[in-house]
Amino acid sequence: MLDQHAEAIFLRGEHVTLLRWIAALPDAQRQARPALGIFQAIMLSAAGKNREAELILQEVDQTLSISADGANRDQRLIGQAAAAHALVASLQDDPQAILSYAHQALDLPSAEAAWRSSVLLARSSAYYLLGDLAARIQDLSKPSTVRKPWISLSWS
């Protein structure tokens, strides 16, 4: 049931509740559900628990890489995992990792515009950190950034 409603709970901003419910799952069940791990990692990183978020994303990557052969793997989930990596890297001010994972996420179907918007915002933060303001402005002016991203990031 949590698999079916996690995204809606996340979008409503009920992050503490969602984190608590995911954490209540036995490890084997949680690890078998990469979509839940993706949300968990984003929320942990936003809470400043970067190492925990990275460990969860490693589990997600491993689960997705062994879940099926290459032709049958869920490209949407792989795209969302790459997007989560980019978001976590943006919260750690790691521009090289942001750009690498953002490229992967944008090349794979990660579903809705909210995913893509969040990745584009993370990528624009990488350009800002690297001092490439022209690329940042170009990213922020793309039509797909009009929709509200899932995670709001701020940079000084």
C-alpha positions as CSV (number, residue, x, y, z in Angstrom):
1,M,0.0,0.0,0.0
2,L,2.9,2.4,0.8
3,D,4.3,1.8,-2.7
4,Q,1.1,3.0,-4.3
5,H,0.8,6.2,-2.1
6,A,4.3,7.2,-1.3
7,E,4.5,9.8,-4.1
8,A,1.2,11.4,-3.2
9,I,2.3,11.5,0.5
10,F,5.6,13.0,-0.6
11,L,4.0,15.7,-2.8
12,R,1.6,16.7,0.1
13,G,4.7,17.4,2.1
14,E,4.1,14.7,4.7
15,H,7.8,13.9,4.8
16,V,8.1,13.0,8.5
17,T,5.2,10.6,8.2
18,L,6.6,9.0,5.0
19,L,10.1,8.7,6.5
20,R,8.6,7.1,9.6
21,W,6.6,4.6,7.6
22,I,9.5,3.6,5.4
23,A,11.8,3.2,8.4
24,A,9.2,0.9,10.0
25,L,9.5,-1.6,7.2
26,P,11.8,-4.5,7.7
27,D,15.2,-3.9,5.9
28,A,14.5,-6.7,3.3
29,Q,11.1,-5.2,2.4
30,R,12.5,-1.7,2.2
31,Q,15.4,-2.7,0.1
32,A,13.1,-4.6,-2.3
33,R,11.2,-1.3,-3.0
34,P,13.6,1.0,-4.7
35,A,11.0,3.7,-5.3
36,L,10.6,4.1,-1.5
37,G,14.4,4.2,-1.1
38,I,14.5,7.1,-3.6
39,F,12.0,9.2,-1.6
40,Q,13.8,8.2,1.6
41,A,17.2,9.3,0.3
42,I,15.9,12.7,-0.9
43,M,14.2,13.4,2.5
44,L,17.2,12.2,4.5
45,S,19.5,14.4,2.6
46,A,17.2,17.4,3.0
47,A,17.3,16.7,6.7
48,G,21.1,16.9,6.6
49,K,21.6,13.1,6.9
50,N,23.7,12.9,3.7
51,R,25.7,9.7,4.6
52,E,22.4,7.9,5.3
53,A,21.0,9.1,2.0
54,E,24.0,8.0,0.1
55,L,23.8,4.5,1.7
56,I,20.1,4.2,0.7
57,L,20.9,5.3,-2.8
58,Q,23.6,2.6,-3.0
59,E,21.0,0.1,-2.0
60,V,18.6,1.4,-4.6
61,D,21.3,1.3,-7.3
62,Q,22.1,-2.3,-6.4
63,T,18.5,-3.4,-6.3
64,L,17.8,-1.8,-9.7
65,S,21.0,-3.3,-11.3
66,I,20.1,-6.8,-10.2
67,S,16.3,-6.7,-10.4
68,A,16.2,-7.9,-14.0
69,D,18.4,-8.1,-17.1
70,G,19.2,-4.8,-18.9
71,A,16.3,-5.0,-21.4
72,N,13.6,-5.4,-18.7
73,R,14.9,-3.0,-16.1
74,D,12.5,-0.2,-15.1
75,Q,14.0,2.8,-16.9
76,R,11.6,5.2,-15.1
77,L,12.9,4.1,-11.7
78,I,16.5,4.2,-12.9
79,G,15.9,7.8,-14.1
80,Q,14.3,8.7,-10.8
81,A,17.3,7.2,-8.9
82,A,19.7,9.3,-11.0
83,A,17.5,12.3,-10.2
84,A,17.7,11.5,-6.5
85,H,21.5,11.3,-6.8
86,A,21.5,14.7,-8.4
87,L,19.3,16.2,-5.7
88,V,21.4,14.7,-2.9
89,A,24.6,16.0,-4.6
90,S,23.0,19.4,-4.9
91,L,22.3,19.5,-1.2
92,Q,26.0,18.7,-0.6
93,D,27.2,21.4,-3.1
94,D,29.0,18.8,-5.3
95,P,28.7,20.3,-8.8
96,Q,30.5,17.4,-10.6
97,A,28.3,14.8,-9.2
98,I,25.2,16.9,-9.8
99,L,26.1,17.3,-13.5
100,S,26.9,13.6,-13.9
101,Y,23.7,12.4,-12.3
102,A,21.6,15.2,-13.9
103,H,22.8,14.1,-17.3
104,Q,21.8,10.5,-16.6
105,A,18.4,11.5,-15.2
106,L,17.5,13.8,-18.1
107,D,18.5,11.1,-20.6
108,L,16.2,8.5,-19.0
109,P,12.5,8.7,-18.6
110,S,11.9,9.8,-15.0
111,A,8.2,10.5,-15.6
112,E,6.6,13.8,-14.6
113,A,7.8,17.3,-15.1
114,A,8.3,17.6,-11.4
115,W,11.3,15.2,-11.5
116,R,12.8,16.9,-14.5
117,S,12.2,20.4,-13.0
118,S,14.0,19.4,-9.8
119,V,16.9,17.9,-11.8
120,L,17.2,21.1,-13.9
121,L,17.2,23.2,-10.8
122,A,19.9,21.0,-9.3
123,R,21.9,21.3,-12.5
124,S,21.5,25.0,-12.5
125,S,22.9,25.0,-8.9
126,A,26.0,23.1,-10.2
127,Y,26.5,25.7,-12.9
128,Y,26.2,28.4,-10.2
129,L,28.8,26.7,-8.0
130,L,31.1,26.4,-11.0
131,G,30.6,30.0,-11.9
132,D,28.9,29.3,-15.2
133,L,26.1,31.8,-14.9
134,A,25.2,31.7,-18.6
135,A,24.5,28.0,-18.4
136,R,22.5,28.5,-15.2
137,I,20.3,31.2,-16.8
138,Q,19.7,28.9,-19.8
139,D,18.6,26.0,-17.5
140,L,16.3,28.2,-15.5
141,S,14.7,29.6,-18.6
142,K,13.6,26.2,-20.0
143,P,9.9,25.7,-20.1
144,S,10.0,22.5,-18.1
145,T,11.1,24.5,-15.0
146,V,7.8,26.2,-14.8
147,R,6.2,23.4,-12.8
148,K,6.8,23.2,-9.1
149,P,9.8,21.0,-8.3
150,W,9.5,18.4,-5.6
151,I,12.2,19.8,-3.4
152,S,13.0,23.4,-3.0
153,L,16.7,24.2,-2.9
154,S,18.2,27.6,-2.0
155,W,21.7,28.8,-2.6
156,S,23.3,32.0,-1.4
